[in-house]
Amino acid sequence: MSYLRKLKIKRLENTSERQVTYLKRSAEILKKAKELSNIVRH
């Protein structure tokens, strides 16, 4: 059995890198929310 190591969460200091990461994550979250709403609706 493999164990996950606990990762330290740290702020991205580079503003543009932080914005890109946020946009990617928010797009994925919206995609999953749409999939879930489609499943629940039917």
PyMOL commands that set and color helices and strands:
alter all, ss='L'
color gray80, all
select helices_A, chain A and resi 15-41
alter helices_A, ss='H'
color red, helices_A
deselect
rebuild
show_as cartoon
